[in-house]
Amino acid sequence: FYVVAQLAVYLSLISVTVSVWREKWVKSTFAGTCFSLSVLSVAVTRPHSEGEGMGALGAILFAVFLAFIPLMLILVISVLRRRNSSHASTLIQEDRLKYEQAFRQLIAQEMNSIMSLKRKVDETLRSSGESTIRQYHRLKAVNEPSSLEDQSYRILENDAASQFCGISGIDRRTIPGSIDLQNPVQELSVLFNHARIAHVLLRHKCQQWALQCSGKFRTRDPKQYTLWSSAVEDRACRAQILWPEVKNPKRTVEKNARLYAGDVSRVVDIARQEIIFETISDLERCFDLVSADNEVEIVRAKNKLDVHFFRDEHGSGFRNLHINMRIISQAAMSLGVETHICELQCIPEVIAHIKTQEGHRRYVNFRNLMGT
């Protein structure tokens, strides 16, 4: 019993440390109680030679004394975290003020469009039906594919596009267009394979939408944005566009560990693109196009352009519209990626101008200090 009680002391102390650091206060309180009981058990069951007994009162006092250890641990970690958060906030304070000033300017100029966008996003959220979105596999097929399906798969495997995307073969035992809600993706390698293919399809869709709503894309010059309707016919102009790449694997692993407790299926922004708009009305028109596109299924939208959007005091202040979607086109189904969730960021140009490489480095430092 003495050895078991000692082991319980160590485990409960580790649990207290982890719970406090992750700000799980209920769990830390429970772990602290377990620590106190474990210390009491150690004191009571500790073997001693004849005449050296601690006695019940002494054991209880000893346990109460040692119980102050997790309390002091909680206090020290809380102070350090608050100090860390304060320091992190000062790193991006200047950028946050710039973003807020730019957003107030947008409110003054386009309040009607901002409110109209809010209504449309809220309506989309009500109809999406998914609270926590995840990456899922397809449903497994019960029967083998027919000869016609088998022939189409062989054609697909030899297709130049599939070879470009790095596909060596498609699983013929799954059902195209289906989602297995009991089988989330838990392998990063699978997630990245899907993302690299979906990334190309998402870029093509963004080009279609940008053409109809005066959308712009970043160029190699950080101060310039190219109107896609002008770049379509200008090869030199298209060559200057700086297309976003798939999310860095290192950052993906980091985010998965910090925010999702190792649940790979909750990472939904590996394949991502962005479109920049001169006005909120153009951005709203883009959202209308995405919502009406039969080849796209919106699963979540985060509207940071909402005047009522909760702004954390330690947040970056960056304002945009996040749209998470599945591309369910025939091409996506043929390539086996119609279940993969991508991300589109719609950014007002006045906000995009503030975002710089130097500012992004400050944000990365802030993110690391905050553990997000």
C-alpha positions in Angstrom: 0.0 0.0 0.0 2.9 2.4 0.7 4.4 1.9 -2.7 1.0 2.4 -4.4 0.4 5.5 -2.3 3.8 6.9 -3.4 2.9 6.2 -7.1 -0.4 8.0 -6.6 1.4 11.1 -5.2 3.7 11.3 -8.3 0.8 10.8 -10.8 -1.5 13.3 -9.1 1.3 15.9 -8.9 2.0 15.5 -12.7 -1.8 15.8 -13.3 -2.0 19.0 -11.3 0.9 20.5 -13.3 -0.5 19.6 -16.7 -4.1 20.7 -15.8 -3.0 24.1 -14.4 -0.7 24.8 -17.4 -3.6 24.0 -19.8 -6.0 26.1 -17.6 -8.3 23.2 -16.9 -9.3 24.4 -13.5 -11.9 21.8 -12.6 -9.4 19.0 -13.4 -6.6 20.8 -11.5 -8.8 21.0 -8.4 -9.7 17.3 -8.6 -6.1 16.4 -9.2 -5.1 18.6 -6.2 -7.6 16.8 -4.0 -6.2 13.4 -5.2 -2.7 14.7 -4.4 -3.7 15.5 -0.8 -5.4 12.2 -0.3 -2.4 10.4 -1.7 0.0 12.3 0.6 -2.2 11.3 3.6 -2.1 7.7 2.5 1.7 7.8 2.3 1.9 9.3 5.8 -0.5 6.6 7.2 1.0 3.6 5.5 4.7 4.6 5.8 6.6 1.8 7.4 8.5 2.8 10.5 10.5 1.1 13.2 9.0 0.4 16.7 8.7 3.5 18.8 8.9 5.9 15.8 5.2 6.0 14.8 3.9 9.2 13.5 0.4 8.7 14.8 -2.9 9.7 13.2 -2.6 13.4 14.1 0.9 13.7 12.9 0.0 12.0 9.6 -2.9 14.4 9.0 -0.7 17.4 9.8 2.0 16.1 7.5 -0.5 15.6 4.7 -2.0 19.1 5.2 1.5 20.6 5.0 2.4 18.8 1.8 -1.0 19.7 0.3 0.3 23.2 0.0 2.7 22.0 -2.8 0.0 21.9 -5.5 -1.6 25.1 -4.3 1.8 26.9 -4.6 2.3 25.2 -8.0 -1.1 26.5 -9.2 -0.2 30.0 -7.9 3.2 30.1 -9.6 2.0 28.7 -12.9 -0.9 31.1 -13.0 1.3 34.1 -12.4 3.8 32.9 -15.0 1.0 32.4 -17.6 -0.5 35.8 -16.9 2.9 37.4 -17.3 3.5 35.4 -20.5 0.1 36.5 -21.9 0.7 40.1 -21.1 4.1 40.0 -22.8 2.6 38.3 -25.8 -0.1 40.9 -26.1 2.4 43.8 -26.2 4.1 42.2 -29.2 1.0 42.7 -31.5 -0.6 45.7 -29.8 0.4 48.1 -32.5 -0.8 45.8 -35.3 -4.1 45.2 -33.4 -4.7 48.9 -33.2 -4.1 49.3 -36.9 -6.6 46.5 -37.7 -9.2 48.0 -35.4 -8.7 51.4 -36.9 -9.1 50.0 -40.5 -12.2 48.1 -39.4 -13.8 51.2 -38.0 -13.2 52.8 -41.3 -15.0 50.0 -43.0 -17.9 50.3 -40.6 -18.2 54.0 -41.4 -18.2 53.4 -45.1 -20.0 50.1 -45.6 -22.1 49.4 -42.6 -25.1 48.2 -44.7 -22.9 45.7 -46.6 -21.4 44.4 -43.3 -24.9 43.9 -41.8 -26.1 42.2 -45.0 -23.1 39.9 -45.0 -23.8 39.0 -41.3 -27.4 38.0 -42.1 -26.3 35.8 -44.9 -23.5 34.1 -42.9 -25.8 33.5 -40.0 -28.4 31.9 -42.3 -25.7 29.6 -43.8 -24.5 28.6 -40.3 -28.1 27.6 -39.3 -28.4 25.4 -42.3 -25.0 23.8 -42.2 -25.9 21.6 -39.2 -22.3 20.8 -38.3 -21.0 22.2 -34.9 -17.5 20.6 -34.7 -16.2 19.9 -38.2 -13.8 17.1 -38.9 -12.1 15.4 -41.8 -13.7 12.1 -42.6 -13.0 9.1 -44.9 -15.5 7.8 -47.4 -17.8 5.0 -46.7 -16.5 1.5 -47.5 -18.2 -0.3 -50.3 -19.8 -3.6 -49.6 -19.5 -5.0 -53.1 -16.6 -4.8 -55.6 -17.0 -2.1 -58.3 -18.7 -3.0 -61.6 -16.6 -3.6 -64.7 -17.6 -0.1 -65.9 -16.5 1.5 -62.7 -13.3 -0.5 -62.7 -12.6 0.7 -66.3 -13.2 4.4 -65.2 -10.8 3.9 -62.3 -8.1 2.6 -64.6 -8.6 5.6 -66.9 -8.3 7.9 -63.9 -5.1 6.3 -62.7 -3.5 6.9 -66.1 -4.8 10.5 -66.3 -2.1 13.2 -66.4 -3.9 15.2 -63.7 -3.9 12.4 -61.3 -0.2 11.7 -61.9 0.5 15.4 -61.3 -1.3 15.2 -58.0 0.8 12.2 -56.9 -1.9 9.6 -57.1 -0.6 6.0 -57.6 -4.1 4.5 -57.3 -7.6 5.1 -56.0 -9.2 2.9 -53.4 -12.0 1.1 -55.3 -13.6 -0.2 -52.2 -15.1 3.2 -51.2 -18.3 5.0 -52.3 -17.7 8.3 -54.1 -19.7 11.2 -52.7 -20.2 9.5 -49.3 -18.9 10.4 -45.8 -18.3 7.9 -43.1 -19.0 9.9 -39.9 -17.8 7.1 -37.8 -14.3 7.1 -39.5 -12.5 10.4 -39.1 -9.0 10.8 -40.7 -6.3 10.3 -38.0 -3.2 10.0 -40.3 -1.4 13.2 -41.2 0.0 11.6 -44.3 -3.5 10.8 -45.6 -4.6 14.4 -44.7 -1.8 15.9 -46.7 -2.3 13.7 -49.7 -5.9 14.8 -49.8 -5.0 18.4 -49.2 -2.5 18.6 -52.0 -5.1 17.5 -54.5 -7.9 19.6 -53.0 -5.6 22.6 -53.0 -5.4 22.6 -56.8 -9.2 22.3 -57.2 -9.8 25.1 -54.6 -7.5 27.4 -56.5 -9.4 26.8 -59.7 -12.7 27.5 -57.9 -11.3 30.7 -56.4 -10.3 31.9 -59.9 -13.9 31.3 -61.1 -15.4 33.3 -58.2 -12.8 36.1 -58.3 -13.6 36.6 -62.0 -17.2 37.4 -61.2 -16.8 39.5 -58.1 -13.8 41.7 -58.7 -11.6 39.5 -56.6 -7.8 40.2 -56.3 -4.8 38.0 -55.5 -1.5 38.8 -53.8 1.6 39.4 -56.0 5.3 39.1 -55.4 5.2 42.8 -54.6 3.6 42.8 -51.0 2.0 46.2 -51.7 0.3 45.2 -54.9 -2.8 43.0 -55.6 -3.8 41.8 -59.1 -7.4 41.9 -60.2 -8.0 38.4 -61.6 -10.3 39.7 -64.4 -7.3 41.6 -65.7 -4.8 38.8 -65.2 -6.8 36.2 -67.1 -5.7 37.6 -70.4 -2.2 38.8 -69.3 0.3 35.9 -68.9 3.0 38.2 -67.4 0.5 39.5 -64.8 -0.5 35.9 -63.9 3.1 35.0 -63.4 3.4 37.6 -60.6 0.6 36.2 -58.5 1.8 34.6 -55.3 -0.6 31.7 -54.7 -0.8 30.4 -51.1 0.7 27.0 -50.5 -0.6 24.1 -48.4 -0.1 24.6 -44.7 3.5 23.9 -43.5 3.7 20.3 -41.9 5.6 21.6 -38.9 2.9 24.2 -38.2 0.2 21.6 -38.7 1.7 19.2 -36.2 2.2 22.2 -33.8 -1.4 23.3 -34.1 -2.7 19.8 -33.8 -0.8 19.3 -30.5 -1.6 22.7 -29.0 -5.3 23.2 -30.0 -6.7 19.8 -30.8 -5.0 17.4 -28.4 -3.7 15.2 -31.2 -7.0 14.9 -33.0 -5.8 15.1 -36.6 -9.3 15.1 -38.1 -10.0 18.6 -36.6 -7.3 20.3 -38.8 -9.3 21.8 -41.6 -7.0 24.5 -43.1 -4.2 22.6 -44.8 -5.6 23.3 -48.2 -6.3 27.1 -48.2 -6.6 30.0 -50.5 -7.4 33.7 -50.1 -9.2 36.4 -52.2 -8.8 40.1 -51.5 -11.6 42.6 -52.1 -11.6 46.4 -52.5 -15.1 46.7 -50.9 -17.3 44.6 -48.6 -20.0 44.5 -51.2 -17.6 42.7 -53.5 -16.8 40.3 -50.7 -20.5 39.8 -50.0 -21.0 39.0 -53.7 -18.2 36.4 -53.5 -20.0 34.7 -50.5 -23.2 34.6 -52.6 -21.3 32.9 -55.4 -19.8 30.3 -53.0 -23.1 29.6 -51.4 -24.8 29.1 -54.7 -22.1 26.9 -56.2 -23.4 23.4 -56.6 -19.9 22.0 -56.6 -19.2 23.3 -53.1 -20.6 22.5 -49.7 -20.1 25.1 -47.0 -19.6 23.4 -43.6 -18.6 26.4 -41.5 -18.2 30.2 -41.8 -16.4 32.4 -39.3 -17.3 36.0 -39.9 -14.7 38.2 -38.2 -16.2 41.2 -40.1 -19.2 41.1 -37.8 -19.3 44.1 -35.6 -20.5 41.9 -32.7 -17.7 39.3 -33.3 -16.1 38.6 -29.9 -12.6 40.1 -29.9 -10.3 38.5 -27.4 -8.2 41.1 -25.6 -5.2 39.0 -26.5 -6.3 38.4 -30.1 -4.5 39.7 -33.2 -7.4 41.9 -34.3 -7.2 40.6 -37.9 -10.6 40.8 -39.7 -11.7 38.5 -42.5 -14.3 36.0 -43.5 -13.3 32.3 -43.1 -15.2 29.8 -45.2 -14.6 26.1 -44.7 -16.0 24.0 -47.5 -15.9 20.6 -49.2 -15.4 20.6 -53.0 -17.9 18.0 -54.2 -17.4 18.4 -58.0 -17.1 15.4 -60.3 -13.4 16.0 -60.5 -13.1 16.0 -56.7 -15.0 12.7 -56.5 -12.9 11.1 -59.3 -9.8 12.1 -57.4 -11.2 10.9 -54.1 -11.0 14.2 -52.2 -14.7 15.3 -52.0 -14.7 14.7 -48.2 -11.7 16.9 -47.6 -12.4 20.3 -45.9 -10.6 23.3 -47.3 -10.5 26.9 -46.2 -11.1 30.2 -48.1 -10.2 33.5 -46.5 -12.0 36.6 -47.9 -10.0 39.7 -46.9 -10.9 43.4 -47.3 -8.0 45.1 -49.1 -7.7 47.8 -46.4 -7.0 44.9 -43.9 -4.7 43.1 -46.2 -2.5 46.1 -46.6 -1.7 46.0 -42.9 -0.5 42.4 -42.9 3.2 42.3 -43.5 6.0 39.8 -43.2 7.4 41.6 -40.2 3.9 41.7 -38.6 3.5 38.0 -39.3 6.7 37.3 -37.5 5.4 39.2 -34.5 2.2 37.2 -34.6 4.1 33.9 -34.7 6.0 35.0 -31.6 2.8 35.9 -30.0 1.2 32.6 -31.0 4.2 30.7 -29.5 4.0 32.5 -26.2 0.3 31.9 -26.0 0.6 28.2 -26.9 -1.9 28.3 -29.8 
